[in-house]
Amino acid sequence: MFQIETLERVRGHLPGMIGFCPPRRGGTPRLLVVPGLQCNCPVNSMSTPAEPAVKRKGWAHTLGAYEPAQRYALAVLMHLLLIAAWHYAVTIGKVPSFVMPTPEATAKTLFVPSYRWVENSAVTATEIFAGYFLAVVVGITLAMLFSWSRLLEMMVMPLLVTLNMIPKVALGPLIIVWFKYGIGPNTLMAFSICFFPIVLTTARGLREADPDLLDLVRTLRGSQWQIFTKIRLPGALPYIFSGMRVAAILAVAGAIVGEFLGSEHGLGYLMLQVQVNLDTAAMFMAVILISLIGMALYGLVLGLERLVVPRDARIE
């Protein structure tokens, strides 16, 4: 009887059904593509018998259906517990306000007009998102070039590793000399910190394509562009988003380091200004707003990953 093994990973990417025709009387297996290539074996059906679906039942399946809601609920609960612990630690321990303010005193600083929270938050958010977006575009593009040219990777990758070893704080004074103050230099600082993880993980993901699958597509005379867009890039998406999640955290640190070294606006700049007056409540609020901006960026990356990467393929 004729048997056919369907390659699920290429179904939908290449025309027809792809399988292998078993050898006849000691011959070699032959590649079967329907439609396209014809096989002279007696075939009654070109379809693959569907495997019986295994359904999870019981309480485990019920809990799995509510897992996302549980995860969000636990996250909110832990943040509320942290705020409560902060409040009672300050009030019961009678900690001076210039050392650690209460959550209520921290929240009241939002109503102080001289701090210009909206303007400073917008500046910091612009630096973080712009530096991150630039790192994603440049990093993925460079990793794609590495996948197409092994020589280019061997030439450029060691140089990138060497440059990444330079402490970014040491680059701050040079960036100020070259580009002065403003959003641009701080964006460049955020880019320099979060760029390398994206390049590294994307390049690795593009190299992790299944060699047998690549040989199969080449046998079918698939072009290099088809191999990249249908095989390499989809397979590298989990690695790409893994690097993007790490870069989202680093981008926040890069922008704040840039504001500490030299800036005229932003939450990092505001922290340095209120530090002179020992306004700890305002410094705490600036830290909270910086964290919220970083959480917004990280949440956008997670949302995009859930849209384009299957759940089983994600790198947690």
C-alpha contacts under 8 A as a table, 3 or more apart, distances in Angstrom:
res1	aa1	res2	aa2	distance
2	F	21	C	7.31
2	F	22	P	7.19
2	F	41	C	7.30
2	F	42	P	7.01
2	F	43	V	6.20
3	Q	20	F	8.00
3	Q	21	C	6.93
3	Q	22	P	6.98
4	I	19	G	5.44
4	I	20	F	5.77
4	I	21	C	6.37
4	I	22	P	7.97
4	I	46	M	7.83
4	I	48	T	6.67
5	E	18	I	7.79
5	E	19	G	4.97
5	E	20	F	6.16
5	E	48	T	7.26
6	T	17	M	6.93
6	T	18	I	5.87
6	T	19	G	5.10
6	T	48	T	6.96
7	L	10	V	5.95
7	L	11	R	6.52
7	L	18	I	6.33
7	L	19	G	6.62
8	E	11	R	5.12
10	V	13	H	5.31
10	V	14	L	6.28
10	V	230	K	7.90
10	V	231	I	7.79
11	R	14	L	6.35
11	R	15	P	7.95
11	R	16	G	7.75
11	R	17	M	6.81
11	R	18	I	7.64
12	G	15	P	7.08
13	H	230	K	6.05
15	P	34	V	7.99
15	P	35	P	7.54
16	G	33	V	6.12
16	G	34	V	4.77
16	G	35	P	5.24
16	G	36	G	7.35
17	M	32	L	7.92
17	M	33	V	5.49
17	M	34	V	4.94
17	M	35	P	7.14
18	I	31	L	7.58
18	I	32	L	5.79
18	I	33	V	4.59
18	I	34	V	6.57
19	G	31	L	6.23
19	G	32	L	5.11
19	G	33	V	6.44
20	F	29	P	6.49
20	F	30	R	5.77
20	F	31	L	4.78
20	F	32	L	5.32
21	C	29	P	5.68
21	C	30	R	5.09
21	C	31	L	6.11
21	C	32	L	6.05
21	C	39	C	7.54
21	C	41	C	7.79
22	P	28	T	7.64
22	P	29	P	5.07
22	P	30	R	6.88
23	P	26	G	6.14
23	P	27	G	4.81
23	P	28	T	5.07
23	P	29	P	4.66
23	P	30	R	7.16
24	R	27	G	5.28
24	R	28	T	7.62
32	L	37	L	6.08
32	L	38	Q	6.89
32	L	39	C	6.49
33	V	36	G	5.69
33	V	37	L	5.06
33	V	38	Q	7.18
34	V	37	L	6.25
34	V	38	Q	7.28
34	V	46	M	7.91
35	P	38	Q	7.51
43	V	46	M	6.97
56	R	60	A	7.59
56	R	61	H	5.50
57	K	60	A	6.94
57	K	61	H	5.37
57	K	62	T	7.72
58	G	61	H	5.67
58	G	62	T	6.62
59	W	62	T	4.96
59	W	63	L	6.13
60	A	63	L	5.20
60	A	64	G	6.14
61	H	64	G	5.03
61	H	65	A	6.39
62	T	65	A	5.34
62	T	66	Y	6.91
63	L	66	Y	5.35
63	L	67	E	6.17
64	G	67	E	5.02
65	A	68	P	7.76
66	Y	69	A	5.45
66	Y	70	Q	6.20
67	E	70	Q	5.04
67	E	71	R	6.11
68	P	71	R	5.09
68	P	72	Y	6.35
69	A	72	Y	5.26
69	A	73	A	6.06
70	Q	73	A	5.04
70	Q	74	L	6.06
71	R	74	L	5.24
71	R	75	A	6.23
72	Y	75	A	5.03
72	Y	76	V	6.25
73	A	76	V	5.24
73	A	77	L	6.10
74	L	77	L	4.96
74	L	78	M	6.08
75	A	78	M	5.27
75	A	79	H	6.42
76	V	79	H	5.23
76	V	80	L	6.30
77	L	80	L	5.12
77	L	81	L	6.17
78	M	81	L	5.02
78	M	82	L	6.16
79	H	82	L	5.01
79	H	83	I	6.36
80	L	83	I	5.15
80	L	84	A	6.23
81	L	84	A	5.02
81	L	85	A	6.05
82	L	85	A	5.09
82	L	86	W	6.09
83	I	86	W	4.99
83	I	87	H	6.21
83	I	103	P	7.10
84	A	87	H	5.12
84	A	88	Y	6.27
85	A	88	Y	5.33
85	A	89	A	5.87
86	W	89	A	5.23
86	W	90	V	6.35
86	W	102	T	7.21
86	W	103	P	7.32
87	H	90	V	5.45
87	H	91	T	6.21
87	H	102	T	5.56
87	H	103	P	6.15
88	Y	91	T	5.08
88	Y	92	I	5.53
88	Y	93	G	7.64
89	A	92	I	5.60
89	A	93	G	5.55
89	A	94	K	7.92
89	A	95	V	7.85
90	V	93	G	5.31
90	V	94	K	5.59
90	V	95	V	5.05
90	V	96	P	7.95
90	V	100	M	6.98
90	V	101	P	7.14
90	V	102	T	6.26
91	T	94	K	5.07
91	T	95	V	6.86
91	T	102	T	7.54
95	V	99	V	6.79
95	V	100	M	6.48
95	V	101	P	7.90
96	P	99	V	5.42
96	P	100	M	6.42
96	P	101	P	7.32
97	S	100	M	5.15
97	S	101	P	4.49
97	S	102	T	7.43
97	S	280	T	7.38
97	S	281	A	7.85
98	F	101	P	6.65
98	F	278	L	6.10
98	F	279	D	6.64
98	F	280	T	5.50
98	F	281	A	7.74
99	V	280	T	6.76
100	M	280	T	6.62
100	M	281	A	7.41
101	P	105	A	6.08
101	P	106	T	6.43
101	P	280	T	6.69
101	P	281	A	5.56
102	T	105	A	5.28
102	T	106	T	6.29
102	T	281	A	7.94
103	P	106	T	5.02
103	P	107	A	6.15
104	E	107	A	5.17
104	E	108	K	6.32
105	A	108	K	5.18
105	A	109	T	6.87
105	A	281	A	6.37
106	T	109	T	5.63
106	T	110	L	7.75
106	T	281	A	4.60
106	T	282	A	6.44
106	T	284	F	6.54
106	T	285	M	5.83
107	A	110	L	5.78
107	A	285	M	7.04
108	K	111	F	5.80
108	K	112	V	7.54
109	T	112	V	5.32
109	T	281	A	6.86
109	T	282	A	5.90
109	T	285	M	7.31
110	L	113	P	7.89
110	L	115	Y	7.97
110	L	117	W	7.01
110	L	285	M	7.70
112	V	115	Y	6.04
112	V	116	R	7.81
113	P	116	R	5.70
113	P	117	W	7.93
115	Y	270	L	7.41
116	R	119	E	5.58
116	R	120	N	6.23
117	W	120	N	5.29
117	W	121	S	5.79
117	W	267	L	7.87
118	V	121	S	5.19
118	V	122	A	6.05
119	E	122	A	5.19
119	E	123	V	6.36
119	E	266	G	7.55
120	N	123	V	5.17
120	N	124	T	6.33
120	N	265	H	5.81
120	N	266	G	4.07
120	N	267	L	5.35
120	N	270	L	7.60
121	S	124	T	5.21
121	S	125	A	6.01
121	S	266	G	6.13
121	S	267	L	6.02
121	S	289	L	7.24
121	S	290	I	7.75
122	A	125	A	5.10
122	A	126	T	6.04
122	A	266	G	7.59
123	V	126	T	5.17
123	V	127	E	6.37
123	V	183	I	7.14
123	V	265	H	6.70
123	V	266	G	5.24
123	V	267	L	7.92
124	T	127	E	5.18
124	T	128	I	6.24
124	T	255	A	6.95
124	T	256	I	7.66
124	T	266	G	5.05
124	T	267	L	6.24
124	T	268	G	7.90
124	T	290	I	7.87
125	A	128	I	5.12
125	A	129	F	6.03
125	A	293	I	6.37
126	T	129	F	5.38
126	T	130	A	5.77
126	T	183	I	7.74
127	E	130	A	5.32
127	E	131	G	5.91
127	E	183	I	6.02
127	E	184	G	7.56
127	E	186	N	6.13
127	E	187	T	4.62
127	E	190	A	7.27
127	E	255	A	6.00
128	I	131	G	5.38
128	I	132	Y	6.05
128	I	187	T	6.59
128	I	190	A	6.41
128	I	251	A	5.66
128	I	252	V	5.68
128	I	254	G	7.81
128	I	255	A	5.74
129	F	132	Y	5.08
129	F	133	F	5.97
129	F	251	A	7.87
129	F	297	L	7.43
130	A	133	F	5.19
130	A	134	L	6.11
130	A	187	T	6.20
131	G	134	L	5.20
131	G	135	A	6.16
131	G	187	T	4.61
131	G	188	L	6.14
131	G	189	M	7.53
131	G	190	A	5.04
131	G	191	F	4.42
131	G	251	A	6.77
132	Y	135	A	5.06
132	Y	136	V	6.22
132	Y	190	A	6.84
132	Y	191	F	5.97
132	Y	194	C	6.85
132	Y	195	F	7.86
132	Y	247	A	7.22
132	Y	248	A	6.75
132	Y	251	A	5.89
133	F	136	V	5.13
133	F	137	V	6.28
134	L	137	V	5.28
134	L	138	V	6.06
134	L	191	F	6.55
135	A	138	V	5.31
135	A	139	G	5.54
135	A	191	F	5.30
135	A	192	S	7.73
135	A	194	C	6.46
135	A	195	F	4.68
135	A	198	I	7.46
136	V	139	G	5.20
136	V	140	I	5.94
136	V	195	F	7.07
136	V	198	I	6.62
136	V	244	M	7.28
137	V	140	I	5.59
137	V	141	T	6.08
138	V	141	T	5.18
138	V	142	L	6.04
138	V	195	F	7.79
139	G	142	L	5.26
139	G	143	A	6.18
139	G	195	F	6.01
139	G	196	F	7.18
139	G	198	I	5.52
139	G	199	V	4.60
139	G	202	T	7.88
140	I	143	A	5.06
140	I	144	M	6.15
140	I	198	I	6.78
140	I	199	V	6.10
140	I	202	T	6.36
140	I	240	I	7.91
141	T	144	M	5.12
141	T	145	L	6.44
142	L	145	L	5.11
142	L	146	F	6.31
142	L	199	V	6.87
143	A	146	F	4.92
143	A	147	S	6.33
143	A	199	V	5.52
143	A	200	L	7.62
143	A	202	T	5.91
143	A	203	A	4.76
143	A	206	L	7.93
144	M	147	S	5.10
144	M	148	W	6.50
144	M	203	A	7.10
144	M	206	L	7.65
145	L	148	W	5.15
145	L	149	S	6.15
145	L	152	L	7.58
145	L	153	E	7.90
146	F	149	S	5.18
146	F	150	R	6.04
146	F	152	L	6.04
146	F	153	E	4.80
146	F	203	A	6.82
147	S	150	R	6.63
147	S	153	E	7.79
147	S	203	A	6.74
147	S	206	L	6.37
147	S	207	R	6.91
149	S	152	L	5.30
149	S	153	E	6.55
150	R	153	E	5.14
150	R	154	M	6.30
151	L	154	M	5.15
151	L	155	M	6.25
152	L	155	M	5.11
152	L	156	V	6.01
153	E	156	V	5.33
153	E	157	M	5.40
154	M	157	M	5.91
154	M	158	P	7.00
155	M	158	P	6.68
155	M	159	L	7.35
156	V	159	L	5.23
156	V	160	L	6.32
157	M	160	L	5.04
157	M	161	V	6.26
158	P	161	V	5.07
158	P	162	T	6.25
159	L	162	T	5.12
159	L	163	L	6.24
160	L	163	L	5.12
160	L	164	N	6.01
160	L	196	F	7.60
161	V	164	N	5.09
161	V	165	M	6.41
162	T	165	M	5.31
162	T	166	I	7.21
163	L	166	I	5.57
164	N	167	P	7.62
164	N	196	F	7.00
166	I	170	A	7.38
166	I	171	L	7.84
167	P	170	A	5.43
167	P	171	L	6.99
168	K	171	L	5.05
168	K	172	G	6.64
168	K	189	M	7.39
168	K	192	S	7.46
168	K	193	I	6.92
169	V	172	G	5.23
169	V	173	P	7.98
169	V	257	V	7.09
170	A	173	P	6.74
170	A	174	L	7.72
171	L	174	L	5.28
171	L	175	I	6.10
172	G	175	I	5.13
172	G	176	I	6.26
172	G	189	M	7.47
172	G	258	G	6.58
172	G	261	L	6.28
173	P	176	I	5.09
173	P	177	V	6.27
173	P	261	L	7.21
174	L	177	V	5.04
174	L	178	W	6.15
175	I	178	W	5.08
175	I	179	F	5.77
175	I	180	K	7.15
175	I	185	P	6.32
176	I	179	F	5.33
176	I	180	K	4.40
176	I	181	Y	6.06
176	I	185	P	6.89
176	I	262	G	6.92
177	V	180	K	5.61
179	F	184	G	7.64
179	F	185	P	6.06
180	K	185	P	7.17
181	Y	184	G	7.74
181	Y	185	P	6.50
181	Y	262	G	6.05
181	Y	263	S	5.42
181	Y	264	E	7.11
182	G	185	P	6.06
182	G	186	N	6.81
182	G	263	S	5.85
182	G	264	E	6.78
182	G	265	H	7.72
183	I	186	N	5.32
183	I	187	T	6.00
183	I	263	S	7.96
184	G	187	T	5.08
184	G	188	L	6.23
185	P	188	L	4.98
185	P	189	M	6.24
185	P	258	G	7.22
186	N	189	M	4.92
186	N	190	A	6.31
186	N	254	G	7.46
186	N	255	A	5.33
186	N	256	I	7.87
186	N	257	V	7.95
186	N	258	G	4.70
186	N	259	E	6.47
187	T	190	A	5.13
187	T	191	F	6.15
187	T	255	A	6.34
188	L	191	F	4.92
188	L	192	S	6.12
189	M	192	S	5.18
189	M	193	I	6.50
189	M	254	G	5.40
189	M	255	A	6.21
189	M	257	V	7.70
189	M	258	G	5.96
190	A	193	I	5.41
190	A	194	C	6.37
190	A	250	L	7.39
190	A	251	A	4.76
190	A	252	V	6.99
190	A	253	A	7.20
190	A	254	G	3.94
190	A	255	A	4.87
190	A	258	G	7.66
191	F	194	C	5.48
191	F	195	F	5.61
191	F	251	A	6.79
191	F	254	G	7.42
192	S	195	F	5.56
192	S	196	F	7.62
192	S	254	G	7.70
193	I	196	F	7.09
193	I	247	A	7.87
193	I	250	L	6.17
193	I	251	A	6.53
193	I	254	G	5.87
194	C	197	P	6.28
194	C	198	I	7.24
194	C	246	V	7.72
194	C	247	A	4.48
194	C	248	A	7.22
194	C	250	L	5.28
194	C	251	A	5.44
194	C	254	G	7.73
195	F	198	I	5.72
195	F	199	V	6.65
195	F	247	A	7.06
196	F	199	V	5.19
196	F	200	L	6.12
197	P	200	L	5.15
197	P	201	T	6.10
197	P	243	G	5.34
197	P	244	M	7.60
197	P	246	V	7.05
197	P	247	A	6.38
198	I	201	T	5.49
198	I	202	T	5.90
198	I	240	I	6.59
198	I	243	G	4.67
198	I	244	M	5.94
198	I	247	A	6.83
199	V	202	T	5.34
199	V	203	A	5.96
199	V	243	G	7.93
200	L	203	A	5.39
200	L	204	R	6.29
200	L	243	G	7.73
201	T	204	R	5.11
201	T	205	G	6.11
201	T	239	Y	5.45
201	T	240	I	5.95
201	T	242	S	7.22
201	T	243	G	5.51
202	T	205	G	5.03
202	T	206	L	6.21
202	T	236	A	6.59
202	T	237	L	7.94
202	T	239	Y	5.82
202	T	240	I	4.82
202	T	243	G	7.27
203	A	206	L	5.28
203	A	207	R	6.42
204	R	207	R	5.15
204	R	208	E	6.32
204	R	236	A	7.88
204	R	239	Y	7.41
205	G	208	E	5.13
205	G	209	A	7.39
205	G	232	R	7.89
205	G	235	G	6.97
205	G	236	A	4.18
205	G	237	L	7.35
205	G	238	P	7.67
205	G	239	Y	5.23
205	G	240	I	7.03
206	L	209	A	6.32
206	L	232	R	5.40
206	L	233	L	6.47
206	L	235	G	7.24
206	L	236	A	5.21
207	R	232	R	7.67
208	E	232	R	7.92
208	E	235	G	7.65
208	E	236	A	7.37
209	A	213	L	7.70
209	A	214	L	7.38
209	A	231	I	7.01
209	A	232	R	5.66
209	A	235	G	6.40
209	A	236	A	7.72
210	D	213	L	5.25
210	D	214	L	6.35
211	P	214	L	5.01
211	P	215	D	6.17
212	D	215	D	5.08
212	D	216	L	6.16
213	L	216	L	5.02
213	L	217	V	6.35
214	L	217	V	5.23
214	L	218	R	6.19
214	L	227	I	7.17
214	L	231	I	7.56
215	D	218	R	5.06
215	D	219	T	6.07
216	L	219	T	5.03
216	L	220	L	6.45
217	V	220	L	5.01
217	V	221	R	6.50
217	V	222	G	5.44
217	V	227	I	7.08
218	R	221	R	4.89
218	R	222	G	5.21
218	R	223	S	7.46
219	T	222	G	7.39
222	G	226	Q	6.03
222	G	227	I	6.52
223	S	226	Q	5.13
223	S	227	I	6.24
224	Q	227	I	5.00
224	Q	228	F	6.14
225	W	228	F	5.09
225	W	229	T	6.06
226	Q	229	T	5.24
226	Q	230	K	5.58
226	Q	231	I	7.60
227	I	230	K	5.46
227	I	231	I	5.25
227	I	232	R	6.41
228	F	231	I	5.62
228	F	232	R	4.75
228	F	233	L	5.74
229	T	232	R	6.40
229	T	233	L	5.44
229	T	234	P	7.05
230	K	233	L	6.66
230	K	234	P	6.41
231	I	234	P	5.84
231	I	235	G	6.12
232	R	235	G	5.29
232	R	236	A	6.11
233	L	236	A	5.05
233	L	237	L	6.35
234	P	237	L	5.42
235	G	238	P	7.16
236	A	239	Y	5.35
236	A	240	I	6.16
237	L	240	I	4.94
237	L	241	F	6.21
237	L	309	V	6.68
238	P	241	F	5.39
238	P	242	S	6.14
238	P	309	V	6.67
238	P	313	A	6.41
238	P	314	R	5.17
238	P	315	I	5.85
239	Y	242	S	4.98
239	Y	243	G	6.37
239	Y	315	I	7.13
240	I	243	G	5.34
240	I	244	M	6.23
241	F	244	M	4.71
241	F	245	R	6.07
241	F	301	V	7.50
241	F	305	E	6.48
242	S	245	R	5.36
242	S	246	V	6.66
242	S	315	I	6.42
242	S	316	E	7.85
243	G	246	V	5.22
243	G	247	A	6.08
244	M	247	A	4.90
244	M	248	A	6.06
244	M	301	V	7.16
245	R	248	A	5.21
245	R	249	I	6.91
245	R	298	Y	6.48
245	R	301	V	6.63
245	R	302	L	7.65
246	V	249	I	5.52
246	V	250	L	6.55
247	A	250	L	4.95
247	A	251	A	5.94
248	A	251	A	5.30
248	A	252	V	6.92
248	A	294	G	7.13
248	A	297	L	6.47
248	A	298	Y	5.84
248	A	301	V	7.98
249	I	252	V	5.71
249	I	253	A	6.97
249	I	294	G	6.72
249	I	298	Y	7.38
250	L	253	A	5.17
250	L	254	G	6.18
251	A	254	G	5.03
251	A	255	A	6.28
252	V	255	A	5.41
252	V	256	I	6.40
252	V	290	I	7.59
252	V	294	G	6.06
253	A	256	I	5.32
253	A	257	V	6.10
254	G	257	V	5.18
254	G	258	G	6.24
255	A	258	G	5.11
255	A	259	E	6.37
256	I	259	E	5.00
256	I	260	F	6.16
256	I	267	L	7.70
256	I	268	G	5.37
257	V	260	F	5.07
257	V	261	L	6.29
257	V	268	G	7.73
258	G	261	L	5.26
258	G	262	G	6.23
258	G	263	S	7.27
259	E	262	G	5.28
259	E	263	S	4.84
259	E	264	E	7.87
259	E	265	H	7.72
259	E	266	G	6.81
259	E	267	L	7.85
259	E	268	G	5.21
259	E	269	Y	5.52
260	F	263	S	6.95
260	F	268	G	5.74
260	F	269	Y	6.06
260	F	272	L	7.26
262	G	269	Y	7.93
263	S	266	G	7.41
263	S	269	Y	6.10
264	E	269	Y	6.46
265	H	268	G	7.94
265	H	269	Y	5.73
265	H	270	L	7.15
266	G	269	Y	5.24
266	G	270	L	6.25
267	L	270	L	4.91
267	L	271	M	6.21
267	L	286	A	5.78
267	L	287	V	8.00
267	L	290	I	7.25
268	G	271	M	5.15
268	G	272	L	6.61
268	G	286	A	7.59
269	Y	272	L	5.31
269	Y	273	Q	6.48
270	L	273	Q	5.03
270	L	274	V	6.30
270	L	283	M	7.95
270	L	286	A	7.66
271	M	274	V	5.42
271	M	275	Q	6.00
271	M	282	A	7.43
271	M	283	M	5.30
271	M	286	A	6.70
272	L	275	Q	5.17
272	L	276	V	7.13
273	Q	276	V	6.01
273	Q	277	N	7.83
274	V	277	N	5.42
274	V	278	L	6.37
274	V	279	D	5.40
274	V	280	T	7.66
274	V	282	A	6.93
274	V	283	M	6.92
275	Q	278	L	4.91
275	Q	279	D	6.04
275	Q	280	T	7.16
275	Q	283	M	7.30
276	V	279	D	7.69
279	D	282	A	5.64
279	D	283	M	6.62
280	T	283	M	4.97
280	T	284	F	6.12
281	A	284	F	5.10
281	A	285	M	6.27
282	A	285	M	5.03
282	A	286	A	6.18
283	M	286	A	5.06
283	M	287	V	6.29
284	F	287	V	5.11
284	F	288	I	6.26
285	M	288	I	4.99
285	M	289	L	6.21
286	A	289	L	5.17
286	A	290	I	6.18
287	V	290	I	5.10
287	V	291	S	6.22
288	I	291	S	5.07
288	I	292	L	6.25
289	L	292	L	4.98
289	L	293	I	6.27
290	I	293	I	5.21
290	I	294	G	6.31
291	S	294	G	5.06
291	S	295	M	6.07
292	L	295	M	4.98
292	L	296	A	6.14
293	I	296	A	5.12
293	I	297	L	6.43
294	G	297	L	5.17
294	G	298	Y	6.15
295	M	298	Y	5.00
295	M	299	G	5.91
296	A	299	G	5.08
296	A	300	L	6.25
297	L	300	L	5.18
297	L	301	V	6.44
298	Y	301	V	5.16
298	Y	302	L	6.30
299	G	302	L	5.07
299	G	303	G	6.08
300	L	303	G	5.08
300	L	304	L	6.16
301	V	304	L	5.20
301	V	305	E	6.13
302	L	305	E	5.03
302	L	306	R	6.28
303	G	306	R	5.24
303	G	307	L	6.48
304	L	307	L	5.12
304	L	308	V	6.50
305	E	308	V	5.45
305	E	309	V	5.49
306	R	309	V	5.61
306	R	310	P	6.93
306	R	311	R	7.10
307	L	310	P	7.87
309	V	313	A	6.63
309	V	314	R	6.47
310	P	313	A	5.42
310	P	314	R	6.63
311	R	314	R	5.54
